[in-house]
């Protein structure tokens, strides 16, 4: 079970995004082309990997010419606003491994959450995406993610723009404060880029990002169909690209994929029961797709829903096009599917319940990063609340845990099957 | 006998022995000499005039009720310190009595002193901190609360704060609060998680209070407007003051519903005046305890004094009397040139509440003394403006908090404290799994080195056990040796 899933080979490498192997003839020629669809997702991922490399080269060049590359740490930072201000948003960390974690831990504490360590470690060891950042935009989310970004200006000389992202969501005061913080952030970024985030620019940016998220929502609705070859791991990989690529380029690829999937003849459903799973917990980065591959290996399971900020919770953010763009943006981000750290976090539970009702998973997988208290401390409550079999995995970025996780995963799936 | 006896004790014919730290047995023996009339004077909830409200008992009384840890500590031998300990240790009982006499119990979690003046303004409400139950596994030398928390999903990935969830679940350590005002936002994630689980798994009524993040001026900011706190050195974005005011106003409104009567601005002003009086007393004690030579009050008692600013140990009126008594004692000792530690004790600034109180004893036994602290409650040591509108004054004061801003702000506070009391080194205590700790140690060490040229020792407080690990003692001892060597070199 330790052998990587074939798709791992075509995923962007965490440290050095590279061109995937040449196409073997299964490339999609046009949407709706009448051909077997088994390879279309792989083809799309291949193209996105190419686009990623091109994008990184473009951004590196642009940064040298003075462009502002605004890395952000959490989906509570509205990418639309960063873009409307003339900055290029990229989400960090793009990927992580044990080395990034270790390097970050030397500047934090060993018991800091691996994601925070990777955020620091990625810059320290000059990861391609992290190295692009000319400033860091960080909403104050969990405790660790409130403090870890502060290492960036101190150690790397990168300006940090931290703003309050309220944990509570029910009061007018919280919403007003969040809006004030966005206005401050806008003003600071405008001063940095010398670009005014007019309502028109913001509305245009919101439309671009909404298109990208909508395309992912379509894939999300298709992954629950077992007769289509789009898995939870595929969706997670696609979403990971969205955090770095230009949204229009990304959307075009994913929309083409959606078209193919919608028009193609269904494939045979694998014999035997395919276990339907829902995945939730700490962020799953591009480099964490191996876990999803492990869960879905050999078609024995399908991740039909998730509550990840790197996947479904992100693409379910959908600002209204009507009214003041900034107000609309603030509303959408304030009321996005909640993270476990929101208080009270009932909205998260409702989001999960809705996902469960729609996708009807047989079991839940809660995957937390070690010392990610916000999620880890919900484990028992989730077990009690959702009344579905739940596999709880508490991991870091070390490779050594993979064998054990594979064994636990297999056992869990055997029980469910 | 040492100098002037305290007036209240003097009237009853009691005189303190020469200042010293004593063990459990000696502390109990000294208690036997305390006149009954003095014991009868020491009562909480004075306004009730009840037979049951005495609290001046020796550590043995509280050890009998389960705080076995008290047998291992060393105590200041003054009557004032005995009274302080009795007052602190009787808080659990006091909360049950408060419920018995019809007062509303308001648990404040994670805001560390911000909302308690609002609760105390109600008159018929008692504020307390379930957060403080993180000491309990140490005091009771028991894992019961940790195990109870573990059954609700809070395991070792979480810091000692999880004991609080166990206490909520057990319903035996404090009465079920009428309301829990739980801080979230730029506060402590672990305590927010405790409150979340207490709400969802034990049915506790929770009112969420958003603590705003305090962004501080940076050289690269172009458009930010900041304001400085009325008393203190913190700067904050101007728009977060009205936000916090609204949050406090929501708390006020909820309290009025629970307490059944309005809380007027006059009530709030009176509460603020009382809080300021307490804070001034604590500041005066700190100045002597951390600054005077020889040290007139051990670190453990000084820590109890500092934490009194949070909520007056559930009876701020009596707390003021207790602390007046402590202040008189340390003033008398300082004026007489007396102390409880050697004059050449190595001066160390202590950062972070130690969780295991024996660490403070250990420092002193190894030849050190505490000279300045940063227990993350600095906002409760700042004075509250009596000129501003009361809610605004409370919010403005709270925005001094070290926990809600940047690591570098907290580092500056530590350095300022070390400078003020002439610390020769800094000890930072962390707790594995404590979410606020991730980046501060390194920053504090850097700033201390740059600005004061003094070294820093970071230690993690170990899990409660009968004996503190020898490794901690060895590290503190080695650190003190380094500091002594530096002192000798400096003198040479």
Interface residues (C-beta under 8 A of the other chain):
Chain A: X107 X108 X109 X111 X112 X113 X116 X140 X142 X143 X144 X146 X147 X148 X150 X151 X153 X154 X159 X160 X162 X163 X164 X166 X167 X168 X171 X172 X173 X174 X176 X177 X180 X184 X187 X188 X190 X191 X192 X341 X343 X344 X345 X370 X371 X373 X374 X376 X377 X378 X379 X380 X381 X383 X384 X394
Chain B: X151 X152 X153 X154 X155 X157 X158 X182 X184 X185 X186 X188 X189 X190 X192 X193 X195 X196 X197 X199 X200 X201 X206 X208 X210 X212 X213 X215 X218 X220 X221 X222 X223 X224 X237 X239 X240 X243 X246 X247 X250 X406 X407 X408 X430 X432 X433 X435 X436 X437 X438 X439 X440 X441 X442 X443
